Amino acid sequence: MQKYTPFLMFVREQHGKAEEAMQFYAAVFAKAEIANLERFGAGEMESEGTLRNGVLRLGGLDYIFMDSSLDHRFTFTPAFSIFVQCESETEIESVFARLTEAGHILMPLDSYGFSRQFAWVQDKYDVSWQINLA
């Protein structure tokens, strides 16, 4: 059976921050847990200690994280975002506040025609999130 898993590769300015991002998301979201951490060792193709493979379980879905120092000509873009359905106003306000710390607000937390509370943000790791009140 095929399995589909979002894969986040931290490159350019974000290189070396994959594990830090995982720890941050595990603190932001109540239903998050770090399921795996594998780091590069001495003499391997990446800097020792950077993340070879990390798995963050978020709301029952696994996300793979990795650091790469190769000269990639891309990084994260808001064209792809992670949609989060929050269960309460307290939760959406907390998630919004944490994700916007040193991040960018693409759409402020507000009432829109399609949602009574919604926001679209790009966090300090340049990962894009749409957060919505159920």
C-alpha positions as CSV (number, residue, x, y, z in Angstrom):
1,M,0.0,0.0,0.0
2,Q,1.4,3.4,-0.9
3,K,1.9,6.0,1.8
4,Y,2.0,9.7,1.2
5,T,4.1,11.8,3.6
6,P,4.9,15.5,3.5
7,F,8.7,16.0,3.3
8,L,10.3,19.3,4.5
9,M,13.9,19.9,3.5
10,F,15.7,22.8,5.2
11,V,18.0,24.5,2.8
12,R,19.8,27.8,2.3
13,E,19.1,30.1,5.3
14,Q,17.2,27.4,7.1
15,H,19.9,24.7,6.8
16,G,20.7,23.2,10.1
17,K,17.3,24.2,11.6
18,A,15.2,21.1,10.8
19,E,15.5,19.7,14.3
20,E,14.9,23.1,15.9
21,A,11.8,23.5,13.7
22,M,10.5,20.0,14.8
23,Q,11.0,21.0,18.5
24,F,9.2,24.3,17.9
25,Y,6.2,22.6,16.2
26,A,6.0,20.0,18.9
27,A,5.7,22.8,21.4
28,V,3.1,24.8,19.4
29,F,0.7,21.9,18.6
30,A,-0.8,19.9,21.5
31,K,-1.2,16.8,19.3
32,A,2.4,16.7,18.0
33,E,5.2,14.3,18.9
34,I,8.7,13.7,17.6
35,A,8.8,10.1,16.5
36,N,12.3,9.9,15.1
37,L,15.6,11.8,15.0
38,E,18.6,10.6,13.0
39,R,21.6,13.0,12.7
40,F,24.5,13.0,10.3
41,G,27.7,11.7,11.8
42,A,31.3,12.8,11.3
43,G,32.7,12.4,7.8
44,E,29.3,12.1,6.2
45,M,28.0,14.2,3.3
46,E,26.4,16.8,5.7
47,S,27.6,18.7,8.7
48,E,27.9,16.4,11.8
49,G,24.8,16.7,14.0
50,T,22.5,18.1,11.3
51,L,19.3,16.2,10.7
52,R,19.4,13.3,8.3
53,N,15.9,12.2,9.0
54,G,13.4,13.4,11.5
55,V,9.7,12.4,11.8
56,L,7.2,14.7,13.4
57,R,3.8,13.2,14.0
58,L,1.3,16.0,13.9
59,G,-2.4,15.2,14.3
60,G,-1.8,11.6,13.3
61,L,0.1,12.5,10.1
62,D,3.9,12.0,9.8
63,Y,6.0,14.8,8.4
64,I,9.6,14.0,7.4
65,F,12.3,16.7,8.1
66,M,15.8,16.9,6.8
67,D,18.7,19.3,6.5
68,S,20.5,19.7,3.2
69,S,23.5,22.0,2.5
70,L,23.6,21.3,-1.2
71,D,23.2,24.4,-3.5
72,H,19.4,24.0,-4.1
73,R,17.8,26.9,-6.0
74,F,14.6,26.6,-4.0
75,T,13.2,26.9,-0.5
76,F,9.8,26.9,1.1
77,T,7.0,28.9,-0.6
78,P,3.5,29.8,0.5
79,A,2.2,28.1,-2.6
80,F,2.3,25.0,-0.4
81,S,0.9,25.3,3.1
82,I,-0.2,23.1,6.0
83,F,-3.8,23.5,6.9
84,V,-4.7,23.2,10.6
85,Q,-8.2,23.0,11.9
86,C,-8.3,24.4,15.5
87,E,-10.9,23.4,17.9
88,S,-11.3,26.6,20.0
89,E,-10.7,30.3,19.9
90,T,-8.1,29.9,22.6
91,E,-6.2,27.3,20.5
92,I,-6.3,29.3,17.2
93,E,-5.1,32.5,19.0
94,S,-2.2,30.6,20.7
95,V,-1.2,28.8,17.4
96,F,-1.3,32.2,15.6
97,A,0.8,33.9,18.2
98,R,3.4,31.2,18.2
99,L,3.7,30.8,14.5
100,T,4.0,34.5,13.9
101,E,6.9,35.0,16.3
102,A,9.6,36.2,13.9
103,G,7.4,35.1,11.0
104,H,5.2,36.8,8.4
105,I,1.5,37.3,8.4
106,L,0.1,36.6,5.0
107,M,-3.6,37.0,6.1
108,P,-4.2,38.3,9.6
109,L,-6.3,36.3,12.0
110,D,-9.8,37.6,11.2
111,S,-13.3,36.7,10.2
112,Y,-13.6,36.0,6.4
113,G,-16.6,35.0,4.3
114,F,-15.5,31.4,4.4
115,S,-14.5,31.3,8.1
116,R,-15.3,33.1,11.3
117,Q,-11.6,32.9,12.3
118,F,-8.8,32.2,9.8
119,A,-5.2,33.2,9.3
120,W,-2.4,32.4,6.9
121,V,1.2,32.8,8.1
122,Q,4.7,31.9,7.2
123,D,6.7,31.0,10.3
124,K,10.3,31.8,11.2
125,Y,11.4,28.7,9.2
126,D,9.5,30.0,6.1
127,V,7.0,27.1,6.4
128,S,3.5,28.3,5.4
129,W,0.4,27.5,7.6
130,Q,-3.3,28.1,7.2
131,I,-5.0,28.0,10.5
132,N,-8.8,27.9,10.8
133,L,-11.3,27.7,13.6
134,A,-13.6,24.7,13.1
